[in-house]
Every structure is written in C-alpha cells, then in structure tokens.
Amino acid sequence: MTPKKPKTTPKTSAAKTVVKTQEDKDYEQRKAKAHLSPDISATGVVKAYSSEPELDHLELVNVMRDCNKAVAGGDMRRVEAMLLGQAHALQSMFANLAWRAKQQTGLPQIQTIMGLALKAQSQCRATLQTLSDVKHPKQATFIKQANIASQQQVNNGTHPPDADSSVTNTPAREAKPLHQNELLEDASHETKIIGMDSGTARQTIGADTHVETLGTLDRGAHG
C-alpha cells in the first residue's frame, strides 16, 4: 500500500501594495477635515436630537457656518438668545423636577429627584451668569505702579548722582547722640536719687542728734 501524498496548499500571491495617488490623498484629507469640522459635528448632533429627522444635512451645515461667521464678526445676538433659551429650559426642568419630588413619599426618591432639580437650578444660574458676562464683558485694568507697603519711599524719575560730582548729599535727618539719663544728687543726705528703683540696697541714713528722746507720757493724768 503506497502512502498518500500530503496535500499541498496552493501558494497565494503576495499582498498587493496599494499605491494611493495624489487625488486619493486629497480626498482622504478632505474627508478627515469634514469629520473634524465643528460645523459638521454640531449639525450631526442637532439632526440626531431634532424632532424633524428629515432635515437636510447640507442646509444645516450652511446655516451653522453662517452663525459662526456672524459670531466671528462680533454679532453676539444669536449667542445671547441661545443662552437665554437654555436658561428658560433649565428653569422649566427645575420646576418640573421639584414638583415631582414633592409628590414622592419615600426618602430615597425625594433625595434623588430633588438632587436633579437642584442641579438644573445650578446650571440655570451658571447660564445666566455666562449671559451676563457676554453682555457686559469685564474690562482689564492695567496698573502702572501699586504701593502696597505701609511705609514706602518711591523716587520716580530720579537718577543716582555721578561718582565725580562735587556736591555731597547730606542726610535729611542727622542722628542725634544718645545721652544717658543724668543722676540727681541730694546734697543733704549725700545719696543719689534716680527715676526708678535699681534693685540695689541703699545706704542707711545716720541718726539726727539734734532731736532728743521724748519722756514717758501718762495718758490717764493728762486726759
């Protein structure tokens, strides 16, 4: 019995290298730019969430580009109207959720729905704040010099004196020498009197010999 020959798989040709022409590269680049375009991306989202699914996509892109050109030119009316509309929508969401939370009886349901209501209220406040910033943009203030020290000397427009100048600058206030407090002397007792107690023991004053000792006084006899 002769052994069977192993089956051989037919050799496939090597993978063909696809060489793109310059026209193909330009097409791919235009397609990538279209997917990254803010106008086309926003239009796709608008169409997905719109109640009219049959809107023409190309017309939406054209309208979106016109709006962007108006904003770039400084016309912010559409932006202001958009923010105000969003604030009204968020206010409606807050009112509806707050009313639904009041109808609940369980504490977890009340906390969940009321939390959503407060988030809508917070977003409404943030939207109105953004609208106020758009209507009244903050002006930048440039301060040339700010003195924030409690005691500070600022010399504006002065130059240091030349080294070879013959004029010497005298200080505005000369330092006065400090003198020690002078001691007062008492000539009668030959002691020194100072303004405060130094803490040292003083010399005892001698007895006055001109004063004699008094005799014994009988208080009963003299009344």
C-alpha positions as CSV (number, residue, x, y, z in Angstrom):
1,M,0.0,0.0,0.0
2,T,1.5,3.2,-1.1
3,P,1.4,6.1,1.3
4,K,-0.8,9.1,0.4
5,K,0.9,12.2,-0.6
6,P,0.3,15.1,1.7
7,K,-2.0,17.8,0.4
8,T,-0.3,20.9,-0.7
9,T,-2.0,24.2,-0.3
10,P,-1.8,26.4,-3.4
11,K,0.6,29.3,-3.0
12,T,-1.2,32.6,-2.8
13,S,0.2,35.6,-4.4
14,A,1.9,38.2,-2.2
15,A,-0.3,41.0,-0.9
16,K,-0.5,43.8,-3.3
17,T,0.8,47.1,-2.2
18,V,-1.9,49.7,-2.7
19,V,-0.4,52.9,-4.0
20,K,-2.5,55.9,-3.5
21,T,-2.5,58.7,-6.0
22,Q,-2.4,62.3,-5.1
23,E,-6.1,62.6,-5.9
24,D,-6.9,59.8,-3.4
25,K,-4.8,61.5,-0.7
26,D,-6.6,64.8,-1.3
27,Y,-9.9,63.1,-1.0
28,E,-8.9,61.4,2.3
29,Q,-7.7,64.6,3.7
30,R,-10.9,66.4,2.8
31,K,-12.9,63.6,4.4
32,A,-10.8,63.8,7.6
33,K,-11.3,67.6,7.8
34,A,-15.0,67.2,7.3
35,H,-15.3,64.8,10.3
36,L,-13.2,67.2,12.5
37,S,-15.2,70.3,11.4
38,P,-17.2,71.8,14.2
39,D,-20.0,72.8,11.9
40,I,-20.5,69.2,10.6
41,S,-20.1,67.6,14.0
42,A,-22.6,70.0,15.6
43,T,-25.0,69.6,12.7
44,G,-25.0,65.8,13.1
45,V,-25.8,66.1,16.8
46,V,-28.6,68.7,16.1
47,K,-30.1,66.4,13.5
48,A,-29.9,63.3,15.8
49,Y,-31.8,65.1,18.6
50,S,-34.2,67.1,16.4
51,S,-37.9,66.3,16.2
52,E,-37.6,66.6,12.4
53,P,-35.3,63.8,11.2
54,E,-35.9,64.7,7.6
55,L,-33.9,67.9,7.8
56,D,-31.4,68.5,5.0
57,H,-27.9,67.9,6.4
58,L,-26.2,70.2,3.9
59,E,-28.6,73.1,4.7
60,L,-27.9,72.7,8.4
61,V,-24.2,72.9,7.8
62,N,-24.7,76.1,5.7
63,V,-26.8,77.7,8.4
64,M,-24.3,76.7,11.1
65,R,-21.5,78.2,9.1
66,D,-23.4,81.5,8.7
67,C,-23.9,81.6,12.5
68,N,-20.2,81.1,13.1
69,K,-19.3,83.8,10.7
70,A,-21.7,86.2,12.5
71,V,-20.1,85.5,15.9
72,A,-16.6,85.9,14.4
73,G,-17.7,89.3,13.1
74,G,-18.8,90.4,16.6
75,D,-22.5,89.8,16.3
76,M,-23.4,88.1,19.6
77,R,-27.2,88.4,19.3
78,R,-27.7,84.7,18.4
79,V,-25.4,83.6,21.3
80,E,-27.3,85.7,23.8
81,A,-30.6,84.3,22.5
82,M,-29.2,80.8,22.8
83,L,-28.1,81.3,26.4
84,L,-31.4,82.8,27.4
85,G,-33.3,80.0,25.8
86,Q,-31.2,77.4,27.7
87,A,-31.8,79.3,30.9
88,H,-35.6,79.1,30.3
89,A,-35.3,75.4,29.5
90,L,-33.3,74.7,32.7
91,Q,-35.8,76.7,34.7
92,S,-38.6,74.5,33.4
93,M,-36.7,71.4,34.2
94,F,-36.1,72.6,37.8
95,A,-39.7,73.4,38.3
96,N,-40.9,70.0,37.0
97,L,-38.4,68.0,39.0
98,A,-39.1,70.0,42.2
99,W,-42.9,69.3,41.7
100,R,-42.2,65.6,41.1
101,A,-40.0,65.4,44.2
102,K,-42.9,66.8,46.3
103,Q,-45.2,64.0,45.1
104,Q,-42.9,61.3,46.3
105,T,-43.3,59.6,49.7
106,G,-40.1,57.7,50.1
107,L,-37.0,59.5,51.3
108,P,-34.6,58.0,48.6
109,Q,-36.9,59.0,45.8
110,I,-37.2,62.5,47.2
111,Q,-33.5,62.9,47.6
112,T,-32.8,61.6,44.1
113,I,-35.3,63.8,42.3
114,M,-34.6,66.9,44.4
115,G,-30.9,66.5,43.7
116,L,-31.6,66.5,39.9
117,A,-33.8,69.6,40.4
118,L,-31.1,71.5,42.3
119,K,-28.5,70.5,39.6
120,A,-30.9,72.0,36.9
121,Q,-31.2,75.2,39.1
122,S,-27.4,75.5,39.4
123,Q,-27.0,75.1,35.7
124,C,-29.6,77.7,35.1
125,R,-27.8,80.1,37.4
126,A,-24.4,79.4,35.6
127,T,-26.1,80.0,32.2
128,L,-27.4,83.4,33.3
129,Q,-24.0,84.3,34.7
130,T,-22.5,83.5,31.3
131,L,-25.1,85.6,29.6
132,S,-24.2,88.5,31.9
133,D,-20.5,88.1,31.1
134,V,-21.3,88.1,27.3
135,K,-23.5,91.2,27.6
136,H,-21.1,93.1,29.9
137,P,-17.5,91.7,29.5
138,K,-15.1,92.6,32.2
139,Q,-12.6,95.3,31.3
140,A,-8.9,94.6,32.1
141,T,-7.2,97.1,34.3
142,F,-3.5,97.8,33.9
143,I,-1.9,99.3,37.0
144,K,1.5,101.0,36.3
145,Q,2.5,101.2,39.9
146,A,0.9,99.9,43.1
147,N,2.2,100.8,46.5
148,I,1.1,98.1,48.9
149,A,3.7,98.7,51.7
150,S,2.7,100.5,54.9
151,Q,5.8,102.8,54.7
152,Q,7.4,103.1,51.3
153,Q,9.5,105.7,49.6
154,V,9.3,105.9,45.8
155,N,11.6,108.1,43.8
156,N,10.2,108.4,40.3
157,G,12.4,109.8,37.5
158,T,15.5,110.3,39.6
159,H,19.0,109.3,38.7
160,P,21.8,108.4,41.0
161,P,24.5,111.1,41.4
162,D,27.7,110.9,39.5
163,A,30.7,109.5,41.2
164,D,32.9,112.5,40.4
165,S,30.3,115.1,41.5
166,S,31.5,117.7,44.0
167,V,28.1,118.0,45.6
168,T,27.7,115.7,48.5
169,N,24.2,114.7,49.6
170,T,23.6,115.4,53.2
171,P,21.1,113.3,55.0
172,A,17.7,114.8,55.7
173,R,17.9,114.0,59.3
174,E,21.1,113.6,61.3
175,A,21.3,111.0,64.0
176,K,21.4,112.7,67.4
177,P,23.8,111.2,70.1
178,L,22.1,109.3,72.8
179,H,22.8,110.6,76.3
180,Q,22.4,108.5,79.4
181,N,20.0,109.7,82.0
182,E,21.7,112.1,84.4
183,L,21.5,111.2,88.1
184,L,20.2,113.7,90.6
185,E,22.1,114.2,93.8
186,D,20.7,115.0,97.2
187,A,23.3,117.1,99.0
188,S,21.7,116.9,102.4
189,H,21.9,113.1,102.7
190,E,24.7,112.5,100.1
191,T,22.5,110.0,98.3
192,K,21.7,109.6,94.6
193,I,18.1,109.7,93.5
194,I,17.2,108.1,90.3
195,G,13.9,107.8,88.5
196,M,13.3,104.2,89.2
197,D,14.4,101.6,91.7
198,S,17.6,99.9,90.6
199,G,17.1,97.0,92.9
200,T,20.3,97.6,95.0
201,A,20.3,98.2,98.7
202,R,20.8,101.8,99.7
203,Q,23.0,103.2,102.5
204,T,21.2,103.7,105.8
205,I,20.9,107.4,106.9
206,G,22.5,108.3,110.2
207,A,20.5,109.4,113.4
208,D,19.6,113.1,113.8
209,T,21.4,114.1,117.1
210,H,19.5,117.4,117.4
211,V,16.3,115.6,118.3
212,E,16.1,114.4,121.9
213,T,14.1,111.4,123.1
214,L,10.7,112.2,124.5
215,G,9.8,111.3,128.0
216,T,7.1,108.8,129.2
217,L,3.6,110.2,128.8
218,D,0.8,109.3,131.3
219,R,-2.3,109.4,129.2
220,G,-4.6,109.0,132.3
221,A,-3.1,112.0,134.1
222,H,-3.1,114.3,131.1
223,G,-6.6,113.2,130.0
